[in-house]
Amino acid sequence: MTMIQHIQKELTPLYQKLNSHHIYKKVDDNNKLQTFMENHVYSVWDFMSLVKFLQNHFAPSSPPWKPREHKDIIHFINDIVLEEESDHLPDGRTMSHFEMYCLAMAEVGANSDKPFSFVQNITSTNLQEQMNSFDLPLEIQAGVQKTFGFLDSHKPHIAAAAFCFGRENMIPNMFRELLNKMNISKEQAPLFHFYLSRHIELDGEIHGPMALKMVEILCADDKQRWEEALTTAQDSIQSRINLWNYIESIL
């Protein structure tokens, strides 16, 4: 059994708990969808910081440019950034997935101004103070702090583990469950359905396998790195379960 397979086996109970969460079928009217999106949107945002951290590691943008190792990973991470920062809507417009999500929020009457204003005004210092100033629920703050804690470790293998197991390999099944169980039709929330379907397509069929390879490259034969990768993966998935628990409690 490879180390990747070992981690996947260890994570199976957490993934099962996440994928069987009651929240998916509780999103059964427009008001509950609004509440769900107004709280989930911050996870859509902090995902981009994970992506940018990894892009800076594999393909730094500061001059002078030099050829780098792992060309397939560079292509992979740049491809993700391209899609996450400048994907196409069904009508041909181009925007980031965060902006797409905010547009989907506005489409169903959710408050998209607050998260958009938060992101527009956020800086790299005093994140906790800024979240408090926007009156973000403590449960949301905990999830964002967890993500930025991975980045503050300045260890690429930790960021890669959070990105791989806590996002790319987690999202497809999670969003399938939401699409299958929520009682909100495509006609009621077309952009939200498009957003979910787009991530199932990209993360499940394209990004997931390459994310696993990135973790393998960064951990290599280092036992401590693999242990940290497993702990990070467990923390990432549990963080999402905690967020789902909170959102379910206020639906």
Buried (B, 14 or more C-beta within 10 A) or exposed (E): EEBBEEBBEEBEEBBEEBEEBEBBEBBBEBEBBBBBBBBBBBBBBBBBBBBBBBBBBBBEEEEEEEEEEBEEBBEBBEBBBEBBBEBEBEEEEEBBBBBBBBBBBBBBEBBBEBBBEBBEEBEEEEBEEBBEEBEBBEBBBBBBBBBBEBBEBEBBBBBBBBBBBBBBBBBBBBBBBBBEBBEBEEEBBBBBBBBBBBBBEBBBEBBBEBBBBBBBBBBEEEEEBBEBBBEBBBBBBBBBBBBBEBBBEEB
